[in-house]
């Protein structure tokens, strides 16, 4: 009830947005990709679905990747359910997207540990919620210990890194999408 069948992504809209952002004509993209103008037009108008190979050619012509075009694709409906996956394989760390398509919000679920040495800095604001377990977070030179049910809000531009300190930790990260003009220049203190 209220659960739509999975709808195909509309990659054509993402191709068109990217092409227009680069101020390219279909003819230029056709020349760069080796695909025909009519085929590219059919892709953009959702009358043809490109193969993986064709999508990679289009992405190369648009100076991006097929993965980025798919991530920027619009879902064919305005309601999208992302079902939980099966049990984690042997406690291996993993990340899964909780929101598909080109939206104003991104959400990801991290299970287990990940590269604790990796530093993050996002353009827009982000909320970190510890659903299970515990994490240590370093943000702007300060250390924070978060447990189950705790949240940490980071404004855009804050450098941070985190690591799980308990087995089977599950962290949800919700952020304003990078393409949204939500950030402004804040005076640094």
N, C-alpha and C positions, 0 to 999 in steps of 0.2 A: 504494500500500500504506500503510495507516494514515491515508490522506487522506480525510476525510469530505466528502461533497458539502456545498456551502454550505447551512447551515440558516437558516431565517428567524429573525429576532429576535423574541423574545416580549415585545412592547411592553406587553401587558396587565399583566404583573407590575410593570413600572416605573410604570404608571398607578396600580395599586393601592397600591404603596409610597408614592408621592407623595400620593395622596388620604388615606391613613391617617396619614401624617406631619403633614398639615395638619388632621387630625381632622374631615374632611368626610364627609358621607354621599353615597351615589350620587345621592340626590334633589337635594342642593345642587349637585353638579357638573352634573347634568342641567339644572337651572334656569340656571346660569351659562353653560353651553355651548350650550343650545338643542337638545341631543340627548336621546333618551329614556333612561329608567332601564334598560329591558331591553337596549337597544343597548350602553350603557356596561357593563352586567354581562357581556354577551357579549364585549366587548373585554377586560375584566379576566380573564375565564376562557378566553381564547384561542379562542373560538368564532367571533369575527368579527375581521376585519382592517380597521382604520379607513383611510379614504382620507386623503390628505395634508390636505385641508380639514378633515375630522373630527378628525384628530389635532391640528391647530392649534387648533381650538375647545376640545378637551379640555385642551390645554396652557395656553391662556389661562385657562380655568376653574381650573386648578391653579397659576396664577401662575408658569409656567415656559415653556419653548419646546418645540416639536416636536423640535428638534435635541437638547435635553437629555434628553427622554424616550427618544429613540432611542439616545442614548449610554448611558443607564441600563438599556436593555433587556437581558434575559438571552438569550444564544444558546440555541438549542434543544438543544444538546449540550454535553458537558463538554470536548470536544476540538475545537479550532478552528484551522485552518491559514489563515494570511494569506499568500498568495503574493506574490512580488515583482511589482511593476508593470513595464511595459516601460521602455525607455530614457528618461531624462529629456529633456524637450523643450528643446533648445538651451541646456542648462546653467541653466535657470531654477530659482530657489530653490523648494523644495517641502517639505512636511511630510506624512508619512503615519503613521497609527496602526498599530502592530504588534500591538495587542491590542484585540479588539472586545468590546463589552458592558460589563456592570456587574461588575467584578472588583476584587480587592484591589490589583492592580498595573496601572499604565498604562505603556506603552512607545511612544515615537515615534521616527521616523527623520527627521532634517533633512538635506537635501541642498542644497548651495550656501550662500549667505549668507541672512540674514534681518535684521530690524530690529535692528541692533546697539545702538540707543539704548534699546530696551525693557528695563526692569528686571523681573526675575522674583522672586517670593518665594512659595514653596510651603509649605503647612501641614506636610507630611510630608517624609521623607527622599527624596533623589533621587541617582541615579548618572548621570554623563555619560561616555560612552565615544566616543573619536574613532576611527572605523573607517577613515577615509581623510582625508588632508589635515591641516590644523592649525587651531586656534582660539586666540584670546586670550579669557580669562575674567577678569572683575573680580568678586570676591566679598568682601563686607564690607571694601571699601577696599583690598584687595590684588590684585595682577595675577598671573595664571598663564598660561603658554604651554603648550599641550598639542599633542602631535603624534600621529601614527598609533599606535594601540595604548594611548595614555594614558587614564587614567580620573581623574575628579574626583568625590568624594563630598561632598554637601552635606546637612547636617542640616536638618530642617524649620525654616523661619523665616529662613534665610540669604538676604539680598538678593544678587542677582547678575545679571550680563548677560554676553553672549558674542557673538563675531563670528568668522566664518571668515576666515582670513588666506591661504588657498590655494584656487585654483579647484577645483571638484569635491570639496569637503570633504563628508564624510558623518559625522554625529554621531548616536549613539543615546542617548536619554534615557529612563531607567527610573525610575519613581517609585511610591511607595506612594500609592494613590488617596486623593483628598481626603475621601471619605466614611468612611475607615477611621480609627478613633481610635488612631492610632499615635503621635501627638505628645503631648507633655506640656510643662508650663511648665518651661523651662530658665532658670536664672538667667543674665542677660545680663552679660557682662564688659566 
